[in-house]
């Protein structure tokens, strides 16, 4: 299974990614700003989603269309 970011670069477990768009996190009052670095992603069974931790939110699932490889 191949997982690609918004620019078409291949993502692997443990990669660092940067957000390319401000994202509101459902269920919280947190907004993740564009340019936020997310370290140590994990791939999921769905090639359009990655699992990650951000300092304010743990257990976050991001769509790959909103990230680029750092």
Residue frames relative to the residue before (quaternion, step in Angstrom):
aa qw qx qy qz dx dy dz
X 1.0000 0.0000 0.0000 0.0000 0.00 0.00 0.00
X 0.2092 -0.7831 0.5793 0.0864 3.54 -0.88 1.00
X 0.1083 -0.7768 0.6187 0.0448 3.57 -0.88 1.00
X 0.0641 -0.8164 0.5738 -0.0118 3.57 -0.75 1.08
X 0.4387 -0.6819 0.5209 0.2667 3.57 -1.16 0.69
X 0.7675 -0.3704 0.2592 0.4545 3.58 -1.32 -0.11
X 0.7145 0.4325 -0.2469 0.4913 3.62 1.13 -0.60
X 0.5862 -0.6057 0.3613 0.3987 3.59 1.27 -0.05
X 0.4781 0.6511 -0.4556 0.3741 3.61 1.24 0.14
X 0.4715 -0.6852 0.4786 0.2812 3.57 -0.99 0.83
X 0.2352 -0.7697 0.5821 0.1156 3.57 -0.99 0.93
X 0.1103 -0.7728 0.6233 0.0465 3.55 -1.16 0.76
X 0.6643 -0.4716 0.3830 0.4354 3.58 -1.28 0.30
X 0.8022 0.2970 -0.2253 0.4664 3.56 -1.00 0.87
X 0.4843 0.6641 -0.4403 0.3614 3.61 1.23 -0.08
X 0.3522 -0.6787 0.5947 0.2485 3.53 -1.33 0.35
X 0.0732 -0.7985 0.5973 0.0180 3.56 -1.01 0.87
X 0.2903 -0.7291 0.5963 0.1689 3.55 -1.31 0.43
X 0.4488 -0.6766 0.5100 0.2839 3.58 -1.00 0.78
X 0.2511 -0.7795 0.5568 0.1392 3.57 -1.01 0.80
X 0.7611 0.2317 -0.1367 0.5902 3.58 1.29 0.05
X 0.5112 -0.6015 0.5026 0.3524 3.61 -1.15 0.59
X 0.0629 -0.8138 0.5777 -0.0034 3.58 -0.84 0.99
X 0.2869 -0.7188 0.6059 0.1839 3.56 -0.95 0.90
X 0.3168 -0.7455 0.5577 0.1813 3.56 -0.95 0.91
X 0.4300 -0.7155 0.4900 0.2513 3.57 -0.66 1.12
X 0.8007 0.2969 -0.2247 0.4693 3.56 -1.05 0.80
X 0.7416 0.2768 -0.1977 0.5782 3.59 1.28 -0.03
X 0.4884 -0.6368 0.4982 0.3282 3.55 -1.32 0.07
X 0.4560 0.7051 -0.4216 0.3422 3.57 1.30 0.27
X 0.0883 -0.7456 0.6574 0.0642 3.55 -1.12 0.80
X 0.2640 -0.7513 0.5859 0.1503 3.56 -0.75 1.06
X 0.3445 -0.7797 0.4970 0.1622 3.56 -0.66 1.15
X 0.6076 -0.5342 0.4484 0.3802 3.53 -1.27 0.52
X 0.7594 0.3440 -0.2673 0.4833 3.57 -0.94 0.88
X 0.4599 0.6728 -0.4570 0.3563 3.61 1.25 -0.07
X 0.3155 -0.7462 0.5596 0.1743 3.57 -0.89 0.99
X 0.1172 -0.7661 0.6308 0.0395 3.55 -0.88 1.03
X 0.1799 -0.8213 0.5379 0.0613 3.56 -0.57 1.20
X 0.8663 0.1812 -0.1142 0.4514 3.53 -1.21 0.62
X 0.0887 0.8190 -0.5598 0.0890 3.57 0.64 1.06
X 0.2123 -0.7308 0.6270 0.1664 3.54 -1.34 0.30
X 0.4158 -0.7020 0.5220 0.2488 3.54 -0.99 0.85
X 0.2726 -0.7430 0.5887 0.1648 3.57 -1.18 0.62
X 0.6870 -0.4555 0.3492 0.4457 3.57 -1.28 -0.05
X 0.6620 0.4557 -0.2918 0.5187 3.57 1.22 -0.49
X 0.3856 -0.7569 0.4730 0.2340 3.65 -0.58 1.05
X 0.6499 0.5117 -0.3242 0.4591 3.62 1.23 -0.19
X 0.7392 0.3630 -0.2118 0.5263 3.62 1.27 -0.03
X 0.1163 -0.7577 0.6369 0.0821 3.54 -1.24 0.64
X 0.3465 -0.7158 0.5716 0.2023 3.55 -1.19 0.65
X 0.1122 0.8124 -0.5602 0.1164 3.60 -0.86 0.91
X 0.3199 -0.6937 0.6028 0.2305 3.51 -1.41 0.08
X 0.0926 -0.7378 0.6664 0.0554 3.52 -1.08 0.83
X 0.6740 -0.5448 0.2992 0.3992 3.60 -1.02 0.71
X 0.7357 0.4080 -0.2370 0.4859 3.61 1.02 -0.71
X 0.7901 0.2138 -0.0827 0.5685 3.59 1.13 -0.64
X 0.1531 -0.7807 0.6007 0.0786 3.58 -0.82 1.00
X 0.7965 0.2699 -0.2097 0.4988 3.57 -1.10 0.65
X 0.3247 0.7656 -0.4826 0.2749 3.55 1.07 0.80
X 0.1726 -0.7543 0.6241 0.1085 3.57 -1.06 0.82
X 0.1046 -0.8025 0.5871 0.0190 3.56 -0.74 1.12
X 0.4344 -0.6504 0.5525 0.2881 3.54 -1.17 0.60
X 0.5241 -0.6751 0.4271 0.2952 3.57 -0.94 0.90
X 0.5763 0.6006 -0.3804 0.4031 3.61 1.18 -0.38
X 0.7048 0.4448 -0.2598 0.4878 3.64 1.25 -0.29
X 0.7015 0.4196 -0.2717 0.5080 3.63 1.22 0.17
X 0.1100 -0.7449 0.6471 0.1193 3.52 -1.35 0.36
X 0.5878 -0.5980 0.4176 0.3501 3.55 -1.13 0.69
X 0.3460 -0.7565 0.5233 0.1849 3.56 -0.90 0.96
